Amino acid sequence: MRKGFKMKLYPGMAEEYERRHNLLWPEMKEMIHAHGGHNYSIYLDEETNVLYGYIEIDDPELWAKSADTPINRKWWDFMADIMETNPDNSPVSVDLKPVFHLD
């Protein structure tokens, strides 16, 4: 299953966001893969600070469980100072409606 979503950075935080992801913790990579996530990309619209994410997941139920892992919660806390978040520090994320795909 392919998932698209968007999130938003605070102004001036694009370089820091990229830096943190370039140093993504090995435990976070392992958790993503263990929960069926792969082929994961995030793109930035520099004019709006909107991030567009794309991930392929094996099982939506398994993927949903990744949110409650300790390493994911730690990542959310680590990222909360540079992007829009919910009260639990999860990123404000809006799923995007798929409208076209070509293999």
C-alpha positions, 0 to 999 in steps of 0.5 A: 500500500502506498501512503502520501501525507503532508506536514509543515515545518516552522519557518527557517527549519528546513536545513535542521530538518534535513540534517536530523533526517540525514542522521536518522537513528538506526533504531528508528530505521529498524522500527520503520522496517519492522512495522512494514515501512519501505521506500520512504521519501519526504519532499519539501516545498521551500516556498510553503515549508510544507513537507510531502511524505511518501511511504509504502507499507505492507500492512496498515494495522501493523504500520499504525502500531509504529506510532506507539513505539518508544523510539517513535515517541522519542523521535516525535519529541526530538522533532517537535521544536522544528515543526507543527505538532499535536499536543502529544508531539506527533507531527500534524500530518494530513493524509493525501488522496491518491489521484494517479499512479503509474508503475 
